[in-house]
Each structure stands twice: as structure tokens, then as C-alpha cells.
Amino acid sequence: MSKPTLALVGATGAVGTVMREIISSRADIYGEIRLVASARSAGKVLPVRGEDVVVQALAPEVFDGVDIAIFDVPDEVSADWVPIAAARGAIAIDKSGTFRMNPQVPLVVPEVNPDDARTRPLGIVSTPNCTTLSMMAAMGALHAEYGLRELVVASYQAVSGAGVAGSARLYDEIEALAGDRTIGQTAGDVRKALQNKLAEESPFPAPVAFNVVPWAGSLKEDGWASEELKLRNESRKILGIPDLKVSATCVRVPVITTHSLAVHATFAGEVTVADAHRILNAAPTVVVMDDPANGVYPTPADVVGTDPTYVGRVRQAIDFPNTLDLFVCGDNLRKGAALNAAEIAELIVATEF
């Protein structure tokens, strides 16, 4: 049997670049790989799986003969083009937010709900938001044992979650402020210094360097940010708990790549730290780093560029029964985006081709 043909749509972006690296480093399960992007990127030559491949412009015919198409494009592009790919016979794996809450589209994390990937009446599989993905392998493993009932989460989100522009902005801010040890000691001085030195518009509503910004995404009803509602709604769908109680506060921090989350998780039954360690150590894509007496716990600087979900600071909540507090880190460009889509594709190839 011939190997399936794969199309990577959005192959030139930040996540698309990571996707090409991941596809090139994992098992060689594909035949032809097509790189697809906007018309302005067409004609570029990019490496994937040891070959130089010419980028094709996004058009209906590029999906002819494609078995699996992975999309990393803005929501409005996905809304137009994912159904076109599916109509032309491709299984479309979409990383945007367009189809995540569509009841006819499975929202899949292979470690948690792999069987859902097989039921796709529209020919589409969706992958969750990077913030949700940063904790889902760990929470899925604990839920399977204890039965999750409530989640309270504070995220510490890297600037690369806002794309290439987010990373560039933090680097620019650091460069603009470097060397001035008077900055950060007077209200508004960071903002004023950046206004004087940086003319371009920021993708963030406040300075990120020397700061944290309690906002990620767009404004929704009652003051909620879209990232916070995504975390709530996606967790419910992935775990199959439609009435899961979730409250989140999403914060942008001066980190280039890797999201972190402080998680307060309440379960149906009694939990212990020892059992949580056992369960998490047995989860194949989770790494436990939990020895605070010796300074061992996950931080973005230690785990960036790697694939697992890292968990530390696991504690039984003192004042809340059946509750664990823990700290989670995950690279938002790898497991938080590209890797999860690649794993969904591998799951489909293994079971259907």
C-alpha cells in the first residue's frame, strides 16, 4: 500500500516551521508532502524530511490527491479552505479556533480522547488552543483515575502565542530598555520609554518587558477574554465533561516560548500526591519534575523546544478536599500547536491507511 499524501497549509509561519521540523524528525509515514501557503509565499523553497520542496499557493486543486491536510492559518482562512480540502477528499486537521466547538467536529488530544478522531462527519478534526493543550495530557491522566470535577487555572502565556509579531515585539522591547536601570521604578515609565523608542504598533495592549499583562485574546461578554473561555469550553469537550466547572485567568508574560499554568484541580474522590506522581509518571508524554527541596520544578527556560508536558509543585490543597495544586509547562509551538496536529495525523495513518 502506498503511503498517504500530506499537505501542510501555512507551512511558512511560526507554527508551520515547527511542523516541518516535527514531520522531518518523526517516523517516515508519508509519501508526497506538499507545502502550501498564501500567494505571496508561493515559489519559496523550504526543507522538509530532507528534501527541498517548492511552496504552492493555496488553491482548491492543491488538495487533489491529498489524504491528510494540516492547517495552520487564521480562523477566517480555515473557515473558507478547510471545507474545500475535506470536499476534495482530504482529512482536514485544523489548528484554528474555527471548528473547535462545532458538535460535528471532534476536538482531539491523542493521549486523552484518541477514539474521537475516527468520528468526523464533516471530514474535519480540530486541535485545541495552545493554552488548553499545555495541561491536557496531565489533566486527562488524572481525570481517568480520579474523575475531574472543577478546574481553576491561571496561565502564564508566552509571547509567541501571538505569532511571530509577538516574539519580535518582546525582543524589541528588551533591546529598547536594556541598560537603563532606572526603568521599572516609576508608574508608566516603561510604557513611556517604549513609546519614545519604538514606533511600530504592539500586538499586546501593554508593555510585556518588565511587566505581565492580564489579558490574552479578544474581549468577550462580561469581561472575559477569549483565551479564558477557550480553556473552559475546550476542556469540557476534550474530557467529555459537559458540566465541568472551570474558571481561568490568562496572563501574558515576558517569555518567548512555552506556556505555564498554575492549576487547582478538584476531583470526585480522595487524591494523594504519591498517587498523582504515579499516574503522571505512567503517562507517556508527561514528565514529572517535582523536588522543590532541591530546586526541581518545571520552568519555560528549562523545557522550551521539547515535546512533553512537564508537571511540578504537586500539592494537596490544604483547605480544599479532593484537590491538587500543580504547575504545568508545555512548549506552545510544539505540543501546544504543531505536535498535537502531527500526532493526530499519525493516529489516523496508523488506524486507517
N, C-alpha and C positions, 0 to 999 in steps of 0.2 A: 504494500500500500504506500502511495506517495505521501510525503509529508505535507501538512497543510500550509497554505499561503497566509502570511501575516501582513497586515498594513498597520503602520504606526502613523496616526494622524496628529499633527502637532509635533513633528519629530525634531524641530529646530528650537523649541522652547526650553526652559529650565528643566521641567519635568521630562520633556521629550529627550533631552540629552541624557538624563539619568536612565531613562527607559532603554535607550540604545546600549548603554553600558551594561545594564542588567541582562538584557537579551543576549548580549555578547558573552557574558560570563557564566550563564546557566546552561543547562542541558540543550544540546542542539536538536530541537524538536521540530523546526520549521524548514520548509523548502525555500521558496522565494520570500524575501522580506521587502516590502515596498515602503518607502519613506514619503510621507505626504504632508504638505504644509500649504500656506497661503501662496497666492500667485507671486508675491514679492520674494519668496524664498525658493521658488521653483528654479531648478537648474543647479542649485548648490550640490556639492558632492560631500557626503558625510560618511564616516565609517560606521559599520555595524557588522558584528560577527566576522571581523577580519576582512571585510570587503568594502570597497568604496561604492556607494550607491547614490545615484542621482535623485534628488528630491523632485517629486512630481507635484504639480498644482492640484489642489482639491477640486475634483470634478466627479460626476457620477460614474464615469467609465473606469476610474482608478479602482473601483471596488469589484469590477467584473473578475470572477475567478478567485476572489479573496474569501478565505474561510473564516478568519478572525480579524476584526479591525478594532484596535485600541485607540480611543480618542482622548487626547489631552488638549482641549480647546475651550474657549469661553462658552458660557451657558447658551448664548444666542446662536453660536455656531453649531453646538451639539444639537440644539432643537431642530435646526434645519437639516443637518447632514447625517446624524446617527440613523434616523428612519430611512434615509436613502440607502445607506450601507446595508441595513437589515433587509430592505426590499430587494436588493441585488444579491441576497443570499449569504451575506456575512453575518456571523455572530458578533454583535457590536458590544464592546466593553467600554463604558463611558465613565470618565473620571469627573465630569462636571456635576453640578447640582441639579441639572435639568430633570432627570428621571428618577432621582433617588426615592422620592416619596410616592411615585406612581405605583398603585397597587398591583399593576400588571408587570412591573419590572422588579426582579429580585435585587436586593442590596446585600452584597456578599463580602464576607471576610472568610477566606478558606479555612482558617483554624476554628471558626465558630459555627458557620452555617453552610458548609460546602454543598449540601444537597439542594439548597435553594437555587444554585446556578443552573440546575437541569430544567427548571420550570421557568420558561421565558416566552410567554405567548406573543410578545412583540419582537422577539429575536434580540433583545437588549438585556444586558446585565450592567448594573450600576455598582460603582465602588464608592465607599463613604468619603466624607470630608477628612482631611488630614488630622484634625484635632480628635475626632472620634476614633480614627484608626490608631492613634498613638497609644490608646489604652485598651483597645478592644480585645486583643489576644489575651491579655491578662484578665480582664473582667469576664470574658467568655469562659475561661477555665475556672475561675472562682464561682461563677454563676452555675455552671454544670454541677458543681459539688454542693453548694450551699443554697442556691435559689436567691438571686438578687432581688431586692425589693425597693431600695432607694439609692440614689446617687447624688452627691453634692460635689461639684468639681470646680476648681479654679485652674485655669490654663495659663501657661506662660509661653506665649507663641512667638516663634522665630520670625524675623522679618522676611525670610524667603517664602513664607506663606502668602505674601503679597506679590510673588513673582520676582523676576529679575529686577524690576524697579525698586522693590522693597530692599533687596540686598544692596543695590547700588546706593540707595539713599542713606543707609546706615554707614556704609564706608565713607560716603561724602561727609556726613555729619561728624564722624570721628576725626577725619582729616581736618575739617574746618575748626574743630575745637581743640585739637591736640596741642599740648604745650602751654595752654593757658590755665594755670592752676587757680585762677580766681573764679573760673566758670563753675556754676552749680551752687553758689553760696548766697545768691540773691534771687528773689522771686522774679521769674521772667527773663533772667539773664541768658539762659541757654537759647530760648526762642529768639531773643533779640540778636544774639551773636550769629545765629544761623540765618536770620533774615538779612543781615548785613553781608554775609559771605556766600550764601547760596541763593541763586536767583530762581532755580527751577522749582516747580511745584512738587510737594512731597505727596506720596501715596498714603501718608498717615496724618491724622488730624492734629498731632502734636509731635514735638521732637521725640526721637527714640533714644538717641545717645544721651547718656547721663539721666535716663528717665525710664519710666514704664507708663504705658498708655492703656487705660482700662476700656479698650474698645477694639473690636475686630469684626469687620463685616459692615453691613448696612443697617440702618435703623428700621426696626420693626415695631409692631404695636406694643404699647405700654412700656416703652423704653428698652426693650430687649434688642440685643444685637443679633444679626442673622447667624453668626457663628455659634452663639449660645443656644439658639433654637435648633440649629442643625444637630448639635451634640445630643440634645434631648430626643428629638424625633428619630434620628438615625439609630441611637442606642436601643430605643424601643423596638424598631423594626428588625434590626440585626439579631437581637437576643430573643425576639419573639415574645416580648412582654409589653403588650399594648398599654397597660396601665402603670408601667414603671414610673416612679416618682423621680424626677430629675430637675436639678437646678444648677446652673452653670454661670460663672463669670469668666469671660475671656479677656486676657490681658496680653498686649504686645510688649515684648521685652527686647533689649539690645543684644540679641543673639542672631547670628546669621542663619544657621540651620539646626534644627532639632527642637521639637515642641516638648514641653514638660507639663505635667498635670499633677496637682495635689488632689487626691481622690478620697472621699469619705463615703464608704460603701456599706449599706445595711442589708443584711441577709435574713432569710426566713428562719434559719437555725443558728445555733451557737457556733462561733468561729474561734479558732486559735491561731496565733502567729505560726506555731510549728506546723500545723496542717496547711496553712496558706503557703508557707515555704515549700512544703512537699508538693502541693498541687502545682505551684508555679514552676518549680524545678522540673516537673514532669512535662510541662508544656513545651513542645519542640521549638517554638520561636520566641520563648521568653527567657531572659537571663536575670537571675536574682543577684543583686549587689546590695547586701544588707548587713553591714557590720559597722554601725556608726561609731562604736568604741574605737575602731581603727581607721575612721575616716572613709569608710567604704559605703558609697551610695552613688546612684547614677547622676551625672550632670551632662548637659549638652556637649561641653567641651571634650568629654571622655568617650561619647558614643556616636558623635556625628560621623556620617559616612558608613555606618554599619546597618545591618538589617534587622536585628532582633528588637523586641520590646524589652526595655530594662526596667526593673522594679526594685525599689528600696524603701527604707524608712517604714517598714510594715509594722503597725502597732494595733493593739486592741484599743479602741476608743474608751477612754476612762468613764465618760458619763453617758455613753450610748450603748445599749445592749446589742449583741449580734452585729457589731460594726467594726470594720477595719479602716484605718487610715494608712495610706500608702502614697508613694511618689513614683511617677512613671515618666520615662523619657523614650522618645522614638523619633528617628530622623524623618522629618515631614516630607522630604523629597523622595525617600526610598519607601519604607513601609507605609508612610503616610500618603503616598501617591503612586509612584511608578511600580514598586514591588508588588503591592496588592493586586494591581491590574495584571501584572505578569503572572502572578500565582493563580489568578482566576483563569487566565488563558491556558496555563499548564494543566489545571484541573480539567478543563473542557477537552483539551487534546488527549489527556490520559484516559478519559472515560467515553469519548465519543468519536475519536479518529483512529 
